[in-house]
Amino acid sequence: MMNLKLPVLITSLLVLSGCLPTIKKQWDVQPVEGIVRDGDTQQPVAGATITNRENPELTATSDAQGRFVIEEQTHVGFHLLMAASALDRQVWLVTHPDYADAIAETTSFIPPLSRTLSQPEVPLYPRDSLDAAPENCAFFGYLKRQGQQLAKTHTRPPAFLIEECADAAARDQLYELWYR
């Protein structure tokens, strides 16, 4: 009887704290199926490399239609389910020899207990069409051009993109363009 009390006590405390122990499938990598386009012509861009900044092993190359796929990765294991959740942000670097480097993001809920497909559309712009970037803001020209394009459609971009810029003056300029 004594041996049974401790597991019952632990389980009761977990339930009362909002946590439920379970054995469940969990996504280590959520699937991404996106498209890379020329930002000016909207034509697909083949041969672009899409790489996860925090996990460079997650890489794909766009095909003739500009499409790319990052396959999901899952495992089954013991997890504590909690009542709260948060967003996990994945940053993707997009490179192509004929275009300036680009940056994109996908988000999914934490804990990742269900499949969440992200479908980003990433515009690329020719290098010579972008403003020069300050030293601490590598994607300034791209972000500025993206902000100009989004302003035409009255679309608000995610603020995280601007936070990638460590140069305060450049960041203020981007905020003014994106959120005026």
KEVEX-434576 format. One record per atom (N, C-alpha, C): x, y, z; chain. Coordinates in Angstrom, 3 decimals, always signed. Layout:
BEGIN
       east      north         up   chain
          X          Y          Z       A
...
***
This chain:
BEGIN
       east      north         up   chain
     +0.813     -1.192     +0.000       A
     +0.000     +0.000     +0.000       A
     +0.859     +1.259     +0.000       A
     +1.955     +1.221     +0.747       A
     +2.847     +2.366     +0.825       A
     +3.459     +2.678     -0.539       A
     +3.755     +1.621     -1.321       A
     +4.358     +1.815     -2.633       A
     +3.411     +2.520     -3.603       A
     +2.136     +2.425     -3.397       A
     +1.138     +3.018     -4.287       A
     +0.876     +4.489     -3.954       A
     +1.101     +4.890     -2.721       A
     +0.792     +6.250     -2.290       A
     +1.638     +7.297     -3.016       A
     +2.914     +7.055     -3.192       A
     +3.796     +8.041     -3.816       A
     +3.404     +8.323     -5.268       A
     +3.199     +7.316     -6.130       A
     +2.762     +7.615     -7.501       A
     +1.411     +8.332     -7.558       A
     +0.490     +7.951     -6.684       A
     -0.820     +8.612     -6.652       A
     -0.651    +10.065     -6.223       A
     +0.197    +10.308     -5.238       A
     +0.451    +11.669     -4.771       A
     +1.082    +12.512     -5.883       A
     +2.079    +11.976     -6.554       A
     +2.749    +12.709     -7.637       A
     +1.770    +13.016     -8.765       A
     +0.989    +12.037     -9.170       A
     +0.002    +12.242    -10.234       A
     -1.019    +13.295     -9.824       A
     -1.481    +13.245     -8.594       A
     -2.455    +14.226     -8.101       A
     -1.874    +15.635     -8.133       A
     -0.630    +15.782     -7.704       A
     +0.012    +17.096     -7.718       A
     +0.177    +17.622     -9.146       A
     +0.543    +16.753    -10.069       A
     +0.681    +17.173    -11.464       A
     -0.655    +17.629    -12.037       A
     -1.703    +16.882    -11.774       A
     -3.039    +17.250    -12.272       A
     -3.472    +18.582    -11.676       A
     -3.268    +18.764    -10.382       A
     -3.654    +20.011     -9.725       A
     -2.843    +21.198    -10.234       A
     -1.615    +20.974    -10.651       A
     -0.785    +22.067    -11.167       A
     -1.059    +22.350    -12.640       A
     -1.957    +21.606    -13.254       A
     -2.288    +21.835    -14.657       A
     -1.466    +21.004    -15.612       A
     -0.700    +20.065    -15.113       A
     +0.137    +19.207    -15.956       A
     -0.418    +17.785    -15.961       A
     -0.453    +17.198    -17.135       A
     -0.890    +15.810    -17.256       A
     +0.212    +14.991    -17.902       A
     +0.673    +13.956    -17.225       A
     +1.670    +13.097    -17.859       A
     +1.011    +12.254    -18.951       A
     +1.678    +12.130    -20.088       A
     +1.114    +11.358    -21.197       A
     +2.226    +10.822    -22.085       A
     +1.913     +9.782    -22.806       A
     +2.809     +9.277    -23.845       A
     +2.139     +9.644    -25.156       A
     +2.806    +10.474    -25.940       A
     +2.158    +11.073    -27.097       A
     +3.181    +11.394    -28.181       A
     +2.696    +11.493    -29.405       A
     +3.522    +11.915    -30.533       A
     +3.796    +13.412    -30.402       A
     +5.039    +13.802    -30.638       A
     +5.410    +15.211    -30.576       A
     +6.249    +15.556    -31.798       A
     +6.040    +16.769    -32.314       A
     +6.764    +17.210    -33.503       A
     +8.045    +17.917    -33.089       A
     +9.178    +17.354    -33.505       A
    +10.467    +17.996    -33.273       A
    +10.688    +19.090    -34.312       A
    +10.205    +18.841    -35.527       A
    +10.277    +19.809    -36.623       A
     +8.905    +19.839    -37.282       A
     +8.300    +21.019    -37.315       A
     +7.019    +21.165    -37.999       A
     +7.268    +21.253    -39.510       A
     +6.331    +20.771    -40.331       A
     +6.526    +20.810    -41.777       A
     +6.400    +22.233    -42.330       A
     +7.206    +22.512    -43.337       A
     +7.162    +23.803    -44.023       A
     +7.091    +23.520    -45.518       A
     +6.102    +24.091    -46.179       A
     +5.966    +23.991    -47.633       A
     +5.766    +25.405    -48.149       A
     +6.816    +25.992    -48.693       A
     +6.746    +27.381    -49.117       A
     +7.066    +27.568    -50.576       A
     +7.093    +28.832    -50.971       A
     +7.423    +29.182    -52.347       A
     +8.295    +30.431    -52.336       A
     +9.277    +30.446    -53.227       A
    +10.169    +31.587    -53.382       A
     +9.843    +32.234    -54.722       A
     +9.600    +33.553    -54.688       A
     +9.253    +34.291    -55.909       A
    +10.161    +35.502    -56.073       A
    +10.292    +35.951    -57.309       A
    +10.930    +37.227    -57.580       A
     +9.973    +38.294    -57.052       A
    +10.451    +39.167    -56.186       A
     +9.588    +40.160    -55.558       A
     +9.021    +41.181    -56.523       A
     +9.672    +41.380    -57.669       A
     +9.192    +42.348    -58.653       A
     +8.250    +41.717    -59.669       A
     +8.614    +40.562    -60.198       A
     +7.833    +39.938    -61.279       A
     +6.849    +38.887    -60.785       A
     +7.001    +38.442    -59.547       A
     +6.195    +37.367    -58.955       A
     +6.433    +36.007    -59.618       A
     +7.467    +35.902    -60.437       A
     +7.813    +34.627    -61.060       A
     +8.514    +33.736    -60.040       A
     +8.326    +32.414    -60.133       A
     +9.012    +31.510    -59.198       A
    +10.527    +31.579    -59.382       A
    +11.239    +31.378    -58.294       A
    +12.704    +31.376    -58.321       A
    +13.182    +29.964    -58.000       A
    +13.833    +29.337    -58.963       A
    +14.402    +27.995    -58.767       A
    +15.819    +28.120    -58.227       A
    +16.223    +27.150    -57.432       A
    +17.600    +27.088    -56.950       A
    +17.900    +27.933    -55.733       A
    +16.884    +28.471    -55.071       A
    +17.112    +29.210    -53.825       A
    +17.334    +28.199    -52.698       A
    +18.248    +28.516    -51.802       A
    +18.524    +27.655    -50.653       A
    +17.847    +28.243    -49.424       A
    +17.057    +27.436    -48.754       A
    +16.325    +27.847    -47.559       A
    +16.920    +27.072    -46.389       A
    +17.446    +27.794    -45.379       A
    +18.141    +27.167    -44.261       A
    +17.610    +27.702    -42.942       A
    +17.350    +26.824    -41.998       A
    +16.936    +27.225    -40.662       A
    +18.147    +27.796    -39.939       A
    +18.015    +29.010    -39.412       A
    +19.163    +29.681    -38.796       A
    +19.666    +28.939    -37.567       A
    +18.778    +28.375    -36.744       A
    +19.214    +27.708    -35.526       A
    +19.585    +26.247    -35.739       A
    +19.117    +25.658    -36.823       A
    +19.405    +24.258    -37.124       A
    +19.726    +24.138    -38.614       A
    +20.968    +24.447    -39.008       A
    +21.334    +24.470    -40.425       A
    +21.149    +23.137    -41.156       A
    +20.940    +22.047    -40.414       A
    +20.662    +20.770    -41.074       A
    +19.291    +20.779    -41.746       A
    +18.412    +21.681    -41.313       A
    +17.096    +21.826    -41.943       A
    +17.252    +22.761    -43.139       A
    +17.461    +22.165    -44.295       A
    +17.733    +22.921    -45.517       A
    +16.934    +22.339    -46.666       A
    +16.501    +23.220    -47.555       A
    +15.795    +22.791    -48.763       A
    +16.222    +23.697    -49.911       A
    +15.945    +23.254    -51.123       A
    +16.222    +24.041    -52.324       A
    +14.931    +24.160    -53.117       A
    +14.651    +25.369    -53.600       A
    +13.412    +25.574    -54.361       A
    +13.526    +24.933    -55.740       A
    +12.405    +24.363    -56.202       A
    +12.371    +23.691    -57.506       A
    +12.008    +24.691    -58.613       A
    +11.729    +24.201    -59.810       A
    +11.433    +25.058    -60.963       A
    +10.191    +25.920    -60.742       A
     +9.277    +25.479    -59.877       A
     +8.083    +26.269    -59.556       A
     +8.296    +27.149    -58.314       A
     +9.528    +27.198    -57.811       A
     +9.844    +28.000    -56.637       A
     +9.467    +27.339    -55.326       A
     +8.950    +26.127    -55.375       A
     +8.484    +25.446    -54.160       A
     +9.638    +24.776    -53.409       A
     +9.484    +24.728    -52.098       A
    +10.436    +23.997    -51.260       A
     +9.679    +23.321    -50.129       A
    +10.266    +22.244    -49.603       A
     +9.625    +21.463    -48.537       A
    +10.659    +21.130    -47.465       A
    +10.304    +21.392    -46.222       A
    +11.055    +20.911    -45.056       A
    +10.165    +19.841    -44.437       A
    +10.647    +18.616    -44.402       A
     +9.845    +17.491    -43.900       A
     +9.693    +17.561    -42.384       A
     +8.539    +17.117    -41.901       A
     +8.304    +17.050    -40.464       A
     +9.139    +15.935    -39.845       A
     +9.469    +16.109    -38.572       A
    +10.170    +15.083    -37.807       A
     +9.427    +14.925    -36.486       A
     +9.100    +13.674    -36.138       A
     +8.333    +13.416    -34.920       A
     +8.974    +12.308    -34.092       A
     +8.529    +12.211    -32.866       A
     +8.883    +11.084    -32.004       A
     +7.728    +10.846    -31.034       A
     +7.648     +9.651    -30.513       A
     +6.658     +9.321    -29.489       A
     +7.418     +9.170    -28.183       A
     +6.929     +9.837    -27.159       A
     +7.609     +9.758    -25.881       A
     +6.750    +10.288    -24.756       A
     +7.315    +10.302    -23.564       A
     +6.632    +10.783    -22.368       A
     +6.707    +12.306    -22.348       A
     +5.566    +12.961    -22.173       A
     +5.510    +14.416    -22.134       A
     +4.559    +14.848    -21.036       A
     +4.806    +16.013    -20.496       A
     +3.866    +16.624    -19.566       A
     +3.049    +17.638    -20.345       A
     +1.742    +17.442    -20.398       A
     +0.857    +18.406    -21.041       A
     +0.563    +19.516    -20.046       A
     +0.681    +20.753    -20.500       A
     +0.424    +21.903    -19.637       A
     -0.719    +22.717    -20.213       A
     -1.395    +23.437    -19.366       A
     -2.513    +24.263    -19.809       A
     -2.032    +25.445    -20.640       A
     -0.837    +25.914    -20.415       A
     -0.322    +27.084    -21.123       A
     +0.386    +26.672    -22.407       A
     +0.490    +27.616    -23.315       A
     +1.262    +27.380    -24.529       A
     +1.948    +28.680    -24.922       A
     +2.848    +28.590    -25.861       A
     +3.579    +29.755    -26.353       A
     +3.851    +29.536    -27.835       A
     +4.421    +30.539    -28.469       A
     +4.778    +30.410    -29.878       A
     +6.267    +30.165    -30.011       A
     +6.616    +29.231    -30.856       A
     +8.003    +28.965    -31.207       A
     +8.244    +29.593    -32.568       A
     +9.252    +30.409    -32.671       A
     +9.568    +31.101    -33.914       A
    +10.786    +30.465    -34.567       A
    +10.665    +30.121    -35.830       A
    +11.790    +29.604    -36.597       A
    +12.168    +30.651    -37.641       A
    +13.441    +30.983    -37.708       A
    +13.930    +31.969    -38.671       A
    +14.627    +31.224    -39.801       A
    +14.275    +31.588    -41.023       A
    +14.804    +30.938    -42.223       A
    +15.594    +31.940    -43.050       A
    +16.807    +31.560    -43.442       A
    +17.628    +32.374    -44.331       A
    +17.444    +31.839    -45.739       A
    +17.214    +32.740    -46.684       A
    +16.972    +32.351    -48.070       A
    +18.041    +33.013    -48.928       A
    +18.814    +32.183    -49.638       A
    +19.905    +32.704    -50.462       A
    +19.783    +32.200    -51.893       A
    +20.270    +33.016    -52.807       A
    +20.301    +32.675    -54.231       A
    +21.384    +33.544    -54.854       A
    +22.199    +32.997    -55.769       A
    +23.302    +33.781    -56.326       A
    +22.867    +35.040    -57.083       A
    +21.654    +35.067    -57.619       A
    +21.197    +36.214    -58.409       A
    +20.408    +37.240    -57.605       A
    +20.219    +36.989    -56.317       A
    +19.378    +37.869    -55.504       A
    +20.060    +38.188    -54.179       A
    +19.553    +39.245    -53.539       A
    +20.008    +39.573    -52.186       A
    +19.466    +38.524    -51.215       A
    +20.193    +38.287    -50.136       A
    +19.733    +37.339    -49.120       A
    +18.434    +37.833    -48.490       A
    +17.577    +36.892    -48.132       A
    +16.284    +37.219    -47.535       A
    +16.145    +36.495    -46.208       A
    +15.149    +36.910    -45.451       A
    +14.867    +36.310    -44.155       A
    +13.352    +36.116    -44.058       A
    +12.946    +35.002    -43.466       A
    +11.516    +34.712    -43.302       A
    +11.329    +34.012    -41.966       A
    +10.082    +33.880    -41.547       A
     +9.805    +33.199    -40.286       A
     +8.602    +32.284    -40.415       A
     +8.595    +31.266    -39.564       A
     +7.415    +30.440    -39.358       A
     +7.211    +30.347    -37.850       A
     +5.973    +30.136    -37.435       A
     +5.681    +29.991    -36.011       A
     +4.792    +28.777    -35.788       A
     +4.925    +28.198    -34.618       A
     +4.059    +27.092    -34.217       A
     +3.922    +27.132    -32.699       A
     +2.888    +26.480    -32.197       A
     +2.648    +26.469    -30.757       A
     +3.579    +25.499    -30.047       A
     +3.924    +25.866    -28.812       A
     +4.679    +25.003    -27.918       A
     +3.728    +24.633    -26.787       A
     +3.624    +23.422    -26.373       A
     +4.316    +22.242    -26.888       A
     +3.718    +21.805    -28.224       A
     +4.557    +21.310    -29.137       A
     +4.111    +20.932    -30.480       A
     +3.471    +19.546    -30.507       A
     +2.225    +19.460    -30.068       A
     +1.551    +18.166    -29.971       A
     +0.634    +17.883    -31.150       A
     +0.646    +18.756    -32.135       A
     -0.114    +18.506    -33.360       A
     +0.669    +19.063    -34.546       A
     +0.351    +18.559    -35.707       A
     +1.029    +18.979    -36.933       A
     +0.527    +20.364    -37.328       A
     +1.459    +21.286    -37.560       A
     +1.119    +22.636    -37.985       A
     +1.925    +22.955    -39.236       A
     +1.273    +22.946    -40.377       A
     +1.942    +23.231    -41.641       A
     +2.095    +24.734    -41.812       A
     +3.316    +25.188    -42.091       A
     +3.570    +26.594    -42.419       A
     +3.796    +26.690    -43.914       A
     +3.263    +27.752    -44.532       A
     +3.386    +27.931    -45.972       A
     +3.853    +29.351    -46.297       A
     +5.112    +29.657    -46.006       A
     +5.592    +31.013    -46.274       A
     +5.805    +31.271    -47.767       A
     +5.548    +32.506    -48.172       A
     +5.918    +32.968    -49.505       A
     +7.039    +33.966    -49.304       A
     +8.182    +33.695    -49.926       A
     +9.363    +34.516    -49.711       A
     +9.712    +35.250    -50.999       A
     +9.608    +36.586    -51.007       A
    +10.027    +37.338    -52.186       A
    +11.536    +37.599    -52.142       A
    +12.177    +37.495    -53.284       A
    +13.590    +37.842    -53.409       A
    +13.705    +39.053    -54.328       A
    +14.708    +39.894    -54.058       A
    +14.932    +41.097    -54.861       A
    +16.376    +41.114    -55.350       A
    +16.607    +41.640    -56.561       A
    +17.989    +41.749    -57.044       A
    +18.826    +42.597    -56.083       A
    +20.078    +42.205    -55.888       A
    +20.969    +42.906    -54.961       A
    +21.054    +44.398    -55.264       A
    +21.196    +44.734    -56.544       A
    +21.406    +46.138    -56.909       A
    +20.149    +46.995    -56.752       A
    +19.016    +46.389    -56.427       A
    +17.781    +47.159    -56.250       A
    +17.529    +47.523    -54.787       A
    +18.422    +47.099    -53.888       A
    +18.220    +47.333    -52.456       A
    +19.181    +48.385    -51.932       A
    +18.734    +49.128    -50.910       A
    +19.601    +50.095    -50.243       A
    +20.717    +49.356    -49.512       A
    +21.847    +50.040    -49.362       A
    +22.977    +49.460    -48.632       A
    +22.580    +49.240    -47.172       A
    +23.112    +48.192    -46.592       A
    +22.784    +47.840    -45.207       A
    +23.845    +48.365    -44.251       A
    +23.422    +48.963    -43.119       A
    +24.391    +49.317    -42.083       A
    +25.065    +48.050    -41.552       A
    +26.193    +48.227    -40.907       A
    +26.976    +47.082    -40.434       A
    +26.189    +46.146    -39.520       A
    +25.367    +46.687    -38.634       A
    +24.634    +45.872    -37.663       A
    +23.202    +45.558    -38.081       A
    +22.933    +45.624    -39.376       A
    +21.575    +45.388    -39.859       A
    +21.663    +44.758    -41.250       A
    +22.108    +43.510    -41.285       A
    +22.421    +42.838    -42.551       A
    +21.255    +42.796    -43.529       A
    +20.032    +42.749    -43.040       A
    +18.874    +42.610    -43.924       A
    +18.128    +43.928    -44.125       A
    +18.785    +45.064    -43.836       A
    +18.122    +46.363    -43.918       A
    +17.501    +46.615    -45.290       A
    +18.284    +46.465    -46.353       A
    +17.769    +46.720    -47.702       A
    +16.590    +45.828    -48.029       A
    +16.704    +44.554    -47.664       A
    +15.609    +43.613    -47.913       A
    +14.373    +43.998    -47.102       A
    +14.556    +44.288    -45.819       A
    +13.424    +44.637    -44.960       A
    +12.764    +45.939    -45.404       A
    +13.579    +46.903    -45.849       A
    +13.017    +48.164    -46.329       A
    +12.185    +47.922    -47.585       A
    +12.733    +47.163    -48.511       A
    +12.005    +46.867    -49.753       A
    +10.740    +46.068    -49.453       A
    +10.835    +45.128    -48.561       A
     +9.674    +44.325    -48.173       A
     +8.606    +45.220    -47.537       A
     +9.023    +46.149    -46.704       A
     +8.083    +47.087    -46.095       A
     +7.382    +47.946    -47.131       A
     +8.118    +48.384    -48.148       A
     +7.514    +49.177    -49.224       A
     +6.481    +48.354    -49.989       A
     +6.800    +47.100    -50.262       A
     +5.858    +46.227    -50.970       A
     +4.613    +45.967    -50.122       A
     +4.816    +45.699    -48.831       A
     +3.691    +45.404    -47.948       A
     +2.811    +46.631    -47.726       A
     +3.403    +47.822    -47.746       A
     +2.622    +49.051    -47.581       A
     +1.622    +49.213    -48.723       A
     +1.982    +48.751    -49.907       A
     +1.081    +48.841    -51.061       A
     -0.171    +47.992    -50.859       A
     -0.039    +46.901    -50.118       A
     -1.184    +46.007    -49.888       A
     -1.789    +46.200    -48.497       A
     -1.270    +47.185    -47.753       A
     -1.738    +47.479    -46.397       A
     -1.621    +46.255    -45.485       A
     -0.556    +45.495    -45.686       A
     -0.282    +44.319    -44.871       A
     +0.738    +44.689    -43.806       A
     +0.497    +44.289    -42.578       A
     +1.449    +44.551    -41.496       A
     +2.362    +43.349    -41.313       A
     +3.653    +43.556    -41.492       A
     +4.590    +42.447    -41.301       A
     +4.830    +42.183    -39.818       A
     +5.338    +40.997    -39.495       A
     +5.651    +40.707    -38.093       A
     +6.813    +41.564    -37.604       A
     +6.693    +42.103    -36.409       A
     +7.709    +43.007    -35.862       A
     +9.051    +42.324    -35.649       A
     +9.061    +40.987    -35.510       A
    +10.328    +40.318    -35.234       A
    +11.349    +40.613    -36.321       A
    +10.908    +40.772    -37.557       A
    +11.850    +41.012    -38.646       A
    +12.680    +42.256    -38.379       A
    +12.042    +43.298    -37.882       A
    +12.767    +44.534    -37.587       A
    +13.728    +44.319    -36.428       A
    +13.364    +43.485    -35.471       A
    +14.229    +43.232    -34.322       A
    +15.532    +42.543    -34.726       A
    +15.582    +41.984    -35.931       A
    +16.822    +41.389    -36.425       A
    +17.886    +42.457    -36.659       A
    +17.474    +43.712    -36.732       A
    +18.367    +44.831    -37.014       A
    +18.880    +45.426    -35.707       A
    +20.202    +45.386    -35.491       A
    +20.787    +45.893    -34.250       A
    +21.148    +47.376    -34.338       A
    +21.110    +47.969    -35.520       A
    +21.419    +49.385    -35.711       A
    +20.163    +50.201    -35.376       A
    +20.232    +51.027    -34.314       A
    +19.045    +51.734    -33.818       A
    +18.448    +52.675    -34.860       A
    +19.274    +53.429    -35.574       A
    +18.757    +54.376    -36.573       A
    +18.073    +53.631    -37.717       A
    +18.679    +52.544    -38.166       A
    +18.079    +51.751    -39.247       A
    +16.781    +51.103    -38.772       A
    +16.776    +50.615    -37.533       A
    +15.570    +49.989    -36.985       A
    +14.428    +51.012    -36.893       A
    +14.749    +52.241    -36.452       A
    +13.732    +53.295    -36.385       A
    +13.181    +53.613    -37.771       A
    +14.055    +53.625    -38.763       A
    +13.619    +53.887    -40.136       A
    +12.668    +52.785    -40.616       A
    +12.980    +51.545    -40.286       A
    +12.110    +50.434    -40.672       A
    +10.767    +50.505    -39.945       A
    +10.776    +50.817    -38.640       A
     +9.517    +50.962    -37.901       A
     +8.648    +52.052    -38.525       A
     +9.282    +53.166    -38.884       A
     +8.537    +54.272    -39.497       A
     +7.891    +53.832    -40.806       A
     +8.622    +53.087    -41.607       A
     +8.096    +52.613    -42.890       A
     +6.987    +51.582    -42.688       A
     +7.195    +50.635    -41.785       A
     +6.268    +49.515    -41.634       A
     +5.031    +49.852    -40.808       A
     +5.160    +50.773    -39.859       A
     +4.067    +50.973    -38.899       A
     +3.564    +52.411    -38.812       A
     +3.796    +53.209    -39.818       A
     +3.331    +54.606    -39.756       A
     +1.858    +54.714    -39.901       A
***
